[in-house]
């Protein structure tokens, strides 16, 4: 991969010199905003961008680190295009260069190509000893997610703005977590007799465990074990659901008959895999009650986007990923109280992103108060 040839023709490299105060270098806040903006632009254009980070290492004093990094950014500034960006990824500690509008060519690795270019530039502008002191890393967006590996599959380096937002909302997130612990504990205690009756009904009417455990994608793409009351027969083939979900995400799925006078739903109905008790549990949303244990463990919140199955995320468009990056998954959310399965997938994602942008504890309370009505009406539940 290398920068687009059309971009090279119409976006000349910078040849101006940096001012003594480094005024051509974007501040940390401005550079991180530029990264967030470029992610959204890349989602639309489908052209990746590469983020190069430069760290001078820990062997120098702070003042010398900053001086060396300024020299590095100065050297790189003279060879980047006007569509690229250069600035402080971490103020006076880590420098960054963002190469935009990259395209594949001759199966050459974009990271290897750009790293070679950067090394050549630095070697021609700095002493060899200084070059050896530098720690360079490259990060390509969109990043590949591997849900089978340990830890977080998404690359946090590409989302510094989300980390900064979470830091600024630390007190509010503490309130949200306290609400989750209190609310889920209260619900589990109050509903204990109901949970026992449902478990008994499942055991008496079909073979298999009471709980259905499934791998789901949590915040930042990290997977966890998701709990529901089992509503299906055991040893089922998931191919039919997987195919429908892939069509749904691509916008090719037709709405299914909901069995009432309302519009169709974007969800499999009359699923042969579902038991008789399971149909009641799904219609009433009682199959969701064990997720209060997920909330207690911290995998989920009372309110947030619904947690996705890994094969759903594999079918996502790039911008769809934001729904699992920007908020912890929840039992209920804006989607559930605004039409649920009657809402198309893209509109569901937009509701999730709207929630992530505007979230407050009071917003959570309002959604929780609207949830019982949505459950009683069975709006889009199947």
N, C-alpha and C positions, 0 to 999 in steps of 0.2 A: 504494500500500500504506500501511496505517497500523496502529497497535496495535489488537488485537482489541477490539471493543466490549464483549464479555463480560468481558474482562480489565479494561477501564476501570471497569466497574460494581463488580467485586469486589476490585479492587486499587487502593485510594486512593493518590493521590500523597503523597509525603513532604512534610510541612510543618515538621518539626522543624529546628532550627538545628544547624549543625555545631559541635562543641566547638572550642575554640581550637587544639587539637592536631590537628584534622582526623580525629577518631576514627571518624567515619562513612564516611571514605574507606578503601576496602580497600587493603591493602598490595599491592605488585607481585606477590608470590607468590600471595596470596589471589585477586587479580583475575584472574591468568592461569589459576589452577585453576578459577575460575568460568567463564571462557571455554571451557575444555576440557569442563566439565560441561554447559554450555549447548549445545555442539556435539552431544553425545550425546543430549541431551533433544530437540533439534531434529530429529535423525535419526528419533526415534520419533514425535514429534508432527507432523512435516512442516511445522511453522510456522517460518519463517526468523527470524533475529535480526539486528540491525544493531549494529555496533560503531563508535562515534564516537570518534576520537582528536583530542586537542587539544594542539598544540605552540605554545609561546609564541614560537618563532623564536629566532634567534641574536643579536638586536640588544641584548638585555639581559644584565646580569650574572647569575651563577647564582642568587644570593639573590633578585634581582628576578624572575627567571623563575619560581622556585618560588612566590613571593608572588602573582604574577599567576595562575598555574595554580590555586592554592588558591581565589582569588576566583572563577575560572571554575567550578570544581567546586562551590564553595559555591552559586553562582547556579543551576547545573543541578540540584543535589541537591533544591532546593525544588520542582522541577516534574516529577520522574520518579515512576514507580509503584513500589510495594513489590516487584514482581516484577523490576524492572530492577536494574542494578548500576552502581556508580560507584567508581572507584579509580585507582591509579597503574598505567598500562600499562608505563611505564619510570619507576622510582622518582625522584620529584621533577623529572622531565624531560618526560614525556608523560603527560597525564591521559586517562582513558577513561571512556566511558559505554556500557553495553550495554542496548539496548532489545529486550526479548524478546517472543515470541508475536505476531509481526507477521502480518497477513493482507492479501491483495490486495483492493483496492476501487477501482472506477472507473478501472482502468488507470493510476492515478497512481503515479509512481515513488516507492518507499519512501525512497530516498536524498534526493530533492528535498524530499519532505514533511518528513522529520525535520531536514534541514539548515535549512529555513525556520523550523521551530519553535525550533531551537537559536539561530539568529541573532536571532530576536525576543526570546528570553529573555535573551541576552547584552546586546543593545542596551538593554534596560530595566533592566539591573543594573550595567553597566560604562560607562566613558567611551568615546566613539566611537574615540578614538585607540587605546585598549587593544584594542578589538574588531578593529581593522584589523591589529594586530600578530599576531593569532592565526592559526595554520595549522590548519584543520579538514579532516579526511578521514573518509570513511564507507566501511565494508566490510561487505558483506552475505553472510551464510551461509545456505544453501549457495552457494558461489561458482561461477560459470560457468567451465568449463575449455575452452580452445581449443588443441587439440593441433597445429593447423596453424601457430600463431604461434611466434615464437622464444622461447627461454627456458622458464622454469617456468610452467605454466598455473595451478597452484593459488596462492592468495593467501597468502604466508607470514605476513602480519599476523594472520590468523585462527588461526594455529597456534603461538603463542609458547611453549607448553609443550613442543612437540616440539623446538624449537630449544634450549630450556633443558636438556632431557634429553640431547640430542646433545652439548652443551657439557660436561655433567657426566660423559659417557662418552668424552671425547676420547681418553684414553689407551687405553681398550679398543678403540675404533675404529681406532687406530693399529695395535694388535695384529692386529685382523681384516684390515686392508689388507695387512699384512706376510704373513699366512697366505695371502691371496688371490694375491699376487704369487708367493710361493714355490711354492704348490700348483699354480697354473695353469702356471707355467714348467716345473716338474718333469713335469707331466702331458703337456704338449706335446712335450717332449724324449723322454720314454719312449714315447709313442704315435706318434711320427713315422712309423714304418713302417706302422702301422695306418691312419693318416690317408692315406698315399699309396695304399695298396691300395683303400681306400674310394673315393677320388677316381677311381682308374682304373676301378673297377667302375661308377661312375655314368656316366662318359664313354663307356664301351663299350656300355652297355645302353639309353641314351636320349639324345635331343638336349637340349642346354641346358647351363647353367653347372653347375659342381660345387657351388657354395655357393648357398644360398637366403638372400636378404637381405630383411628385413621390418622395417617400422616397429613398434616395441614401446614400451610405456609404462614408464618407469623410476621411480625414487623421486621423490616430489613431483609426479608426473604428467609429468615431462620425458621426451620421446621420444628414442630412440636407434636405430641400425641393428643389428638382431639377426641373428646368423649361425647357420645350421644346414647340414648336408649336405642337398642337394636330394633329397627323397624323392617328389616328384610330377612329373608331366609339366608342361611349361611352358604358359603362357597358359591357366591354369585359371580357372573362374568360382568366386569365393569365396562366392556367395550361399547355397549349401546349408549351408556351415559357419557363416556368419553367422546364419542363421535358427535353426540348432540351438543355437548359443551363447546367443542371446537367450532361447530357451525354457529352456535350462539355468539361466541366471542368474535367470529369473523363477520357477523351480521347476516348470516345466511339461514338462520333457523326460523321456521315458521312458528307462530304462537300455537300452543296446544289447547284443546278444548278443556275449559275449566269446569264443565259440568254445571254451570249456573248461567244466569242471564247476562253476566258481565263479559268483558272482552277476554280473549284467550290469554294464557300465561306462557312465559318463556321458561318452561320447565317441563320435564318429562311427567306426563300424567298417565294413569292406568298402567303403572309400572308393574309388570308381572313378578318382579322380585320382592315386592312389598307384601308383608303379611296383613291379615285382617286387622289385628290390633295395631300394626304399624300404620295403616291408613288413618286410623283415628288419632294416633299420636302425632302424625305429621300434620293432619288437618288442624289440630288444636295446638300445635307447636310444643306439646309436652315432651316430645323426644329431645328437645333442646335443654331440658333442665340439668342434666349432668355437667353442662358446660360451666355451671357455677364453680365446680371443682377446678376447671381450667383458669377461671378468674382468680380464685384463691391462690393458685400456684404462680400467678403472674404472667401466664402465657397469653391471656386474653384480658379484656376489660369488659365492664358491663355494656359500654357503648363504644362502637367503632365499626369499621368495615367487616363484613363476614370473611372468615379465614378461607383461603382458596386451597384446592387440592393441587399438588405439584404439577399434574398434567394440564391443569387449567393455566397455570402460570407459564408453562412452556408454550402455550398457544397465544399468550398475550402479545398485543402490539407493544412497542417500547413504552408508549405513554401510559398504558394500563398499569405498568409496574408501580407507578407512583402510589396506587391505592394500598400497596403492602409496604411501601417505604415510609410514608408520611404519618401513619397512625397505627397503633396497636389494634389487632382485630377485636371485635366485640360480639356480644350475644345479640344486641339490637343496635339499630343505627338509623340514619336518615333514610336509607333504602327501605328498611323494614316498615317504617311508618309513612312511606310515600309510594305505596303501590306494590312493593315487594316484587314478586315474580312477574307482575304485569309490566314491569319496567324493562326496557331493552338494556343490554349489557353496557353499552357505552354510556347510557344515561345513569346506570347504577354507579359506574366509575366516577362520573362527574359529581354525583351526590356524595360519594366517599371523599373526593378531593375537596368539595365544598366544606364538608365536616372538618377535614384536617386543617384547612386554612382558617376556619372561623371558630374552632373549638374553644369552649370555656366550660367550667363546671356547671354553670347555669344552663348552658345548652344541653349538657348531658341529662340534667334533671328534667328538662322539658321533653326530651326524647323518651326518657324512662316513663314519664307520666302518660305519654301518648301510646306507648307500647301495648298495655293491656287492651285498649280499644281495638288496635290493629289485630291482636290475637283473637279477640272475641268475634270480630267480623270475619276473620279468616281471609283477609285480603291477600290474595295471591299465594296462599299456603296450600301445598300439596305434598 
